[in-house]
């Protein structure tokens, strides 16, 4: 029997893109076999090759304006024209019975030419140009005009084809649509072999409501599978305009292998939820006993999959949207030897590219204790690398889930890796990758799944160079090399870091205590960067105190060909016992909007408490030292390629100091050539609540500093406590206190000596944070000419007055010298010591010379006047007041109590100190040297410490 086909109704549209679609849709040829034409007529299938591109298998009228096809179409096929309404004559010339049903209007048909005969058989017909194969006729679909445009489906007996029309799930169309069979609505239409059914739809868009499924059973158990490409029967163009699914269910022996070979472009596997650009997908499934296992879903272009080998059977589903008209399946089935595993997928690379593949049943679990293999065909001059994008392991009771590589040239094939290990890279030529399952726990099996990516690219220059990173002497240094964040979504070749030139992955972390050899498989190393972190901790207070440690980047890290993004040092100290001092090799500049850092790298100094960021600092400024109260971190961040040459010359040294209470103290020596911009920590979020920061600003000799603030008011609103700023001269101890919540900030002020700026925060209200920016400018100190002249005149007058006073005193002394000797009387009850001064001589009277008076003339004798009535002598202790000559102003001023409401005060050097307001001594008692009784606490030291230190366990004074 010749190949019979389906023919669409007249109203079925055909895509305009097909060649000659406006000229002809179908030429129906009726041939006669051994029986009469009326008893066994079948439309002959005319392939596209026959007409040089004309669409086949569609019944339609021949347009009258196409003279070529109208006059010569049957002659071109070696047939003759058939008159309308008359049957084809039998081969012997006998007339055939008349047809009961007329052909559609304006249709042109052909009959065999005289002298030709159809092959004998079971009613089969075959004409010149027939491309079909022997077998039972496929289902037939045609329009029945008598029924008002119904569509008729006929499934020949023994064809092995079943057709199912069912509603779309879930239903999304707003208007209902019904399937009518013999004018009765039906939800599902199932047509089996040997049945014929006519149906119609009650809506103009049935593709939104129904789907069509054609299933073909192929038996390969009794012999080899049919050779050649699997036919698409009936062709999609001959079916109603519904979304269609062609399913081929191929059965084979359990020990027999089957191979699917895909023609045309290679396939690309897609994941759940992904769609193909043309809407056409292919789903391949295998069998494990009675269970169907989904191997994967594929698109028909831009892929690498060319063959799939399975065992025991295969199920292929071709999904076509309603507007796609195909006449080929695109694959063939070939018998194969047993593969002894679930499946083998062949992936072919002809050049650079990438492929994403998934395990069977992804994202569901891989079948228990099964083996799946991918064969990769890679040109020898290219390199391949594997990276796992997503994986999960199950709960195994026996065996172990693993991946195995068969790598060319490896002496340990197969190489076995766990799923959580870095996978091989930089592999040349073909290789195989296998996924092995295990025996799972029946109570809690879990799910094994894998999604991975294979990248094939040309070998790079850096892939042949090895870099050594020696971390064997490090204890707390971790180095991570990873890709930068992607800036675009377009495909680019990947970058891999390889350990020992074999184990490659997109990122790698090097742990301390080992020595590593790494190489790079990357076409552009600027797409990678390195991150390092090192911890410096001190738990022994006595060992770490006053010790220093350099913060330097190891030379091996600087020699790497990738950018060092961040190198962080975590600095840990005992709580409330030690503080930190950061001293740069070159003075630092704080980054501000007014003067940003333009260096190739900067330091970020941050405290561990309150997430406090002191700011970004770079070389070339005026900050000599940064003191931090508690645990902190220092991060070196690079911004330009030249940092490798600049980092070694600019380093930081951290030292451990006695604990102090302020969050941070900055030591600043301004530059005479430029302004020094300074701002409070946490600039973007505000100074943390109840924290205090100080700046120790040095003013060189012969210079004066101008302190200027960027705004008049801070705008801070306190919920509790008070926010203060103190400006204190270190030499004169004169200070100004400002309330940052109420007062205006001071206008530009000039300072001739070093001074402190202290800012203490309150608990601010939400949205009203404290941030303050100020700058310091140095200018040469100049004297006013009027002041100079006044000083000279004043000095001369003072000199003349001193000379006159000396002359008067000499004359007066000569007059008194003629009288008897004056006698001084001691009064032992008079206090001659300055108020609030501690006892300076710790020796007894007999151990020092305090009783020797150089101002008493040798001719004057007072001993007989000191004898009391009892005959004993009064010997009071005598001391001499000496001003304090030690250093002052080495610690920041103490801020007022947070709850204080004291107004702004100013204490200048010209005002007398508090103790000077006491009543002065009488001039009539010039020789009173006696000390009062020593009070408790009079031996207090007058030394001013560098910082307000506090030893552990000792209460504050």
Helices and strands as residue ranges (DSSP letters): E 28-30, H 48-51, H 67-76, E 79-82, E 109-112, E 140-144, G 145-147, E 150-155, E 161-167, E 179-181, E 184-186, E 189-191, E 195-201, G 206-208, E 210-219, E 229-231, G 236-238, E 243-251, E 257-262, E 268-270, E 281-288, E 291-299, E 305-311, E 313-320, E 328-336, E 343-348, E 353-358, E 371-377, E 382-394, E 396-398, E 402-407, E 415-417, E 427-428, E 431-436, E 439-440, E 446-458, G 461-464, E 467-470, E 478-483, E 496-499, E 503-505, E 508-510, E 515-521, G 525-527, E 528-538, H 541-544, E 548-551, H 555-558, E 563-573, E 578-584, E 588-590, E 601-607, E 612-619, E 623-628, E 632-638, H 643-647, E 652-658, E 664-669, E 676-679, E 692-698, E 703-709, E 718-720, E 724-729, E 735-739, E 749-751, E 755-760, E 763-764, E 773-780, H 785-817, G 845-847, G 863-865, G 914-917
